[in-house]
Amino acid sequence: MRRAILLLAMLLAMILVIGSALPAAAANTKVVKKTFSSTQPITIPAGAPGATSGAAAPYPSEKSAGGFNRGKILDVNLRLKNYTHTFPDDVDVMLSHRGVNRTVLSDVGGQLDVSNITLALDDEAASPLPDSTQLTGGAFDPTNIGATDTFPAPAPTPSGLPALSGFDGRNPNGLWKLWVVDDAGGDVGQFAGGWSITIKARVRT
């Protein structure tokens, strides 16, 4: 009996120690959100208007993120700025970071010209990008209509998955890369305002 009471007392003591540590651990973290922008225009494809298919320039477009102390990603949103193209269905866009990639835009908007629109790609948006109807500016789910997109080297092999949540739980610091391809001839375009990425992460204080 005495032994059982002793074991119970030890168990209760351990629970108290663990319980007291949990609030302290929570107090040592906070959620922060930062936006990183590349204002360099992306020409689609490289050499346009003389060239009308292939990789964009620059390829990839790169932006470094930093300042997240032992951070873990909670959410990622991407903005493609001042988008113009004479056949948007030709355009494929992939975002990569630390060995993970997501095809966030592919084969959307059909053959209808777009001019100077900005697309906000957000997993929490109300609707996906349209397959063949007019693209307009606004917030949309990342959307990959075609599953066989090819991105020339040195791009990684595309996962084909569109959701930006694929980056969740990972270290946000370091180089983010945007790969853009025009997969058919005859048309050209650009992201005249470049792109930006907004990262929400839990960090240590």
Buried (B, 14 or more C-beta within 10 A) or exposed (E): EEEEEEEEEEEEEEEEEEEEEEEEEEEEBEEBEBEBBBEBBBBBBBBBEEBBBBBBBBBBBEBEBEEBEEBBBBBBBBBBBBBBBBBBBBBBBBBBBBEBBBBBBBBBBBEBBBEEBBBBBBBEBEEBBBEEEEBEBEBBBBBBBBEEBEBEEEBBEBBBBBBBBBBBEBBBBEEBBBBBBBBEEEBBBBBBBBBBBBBBBBBEE
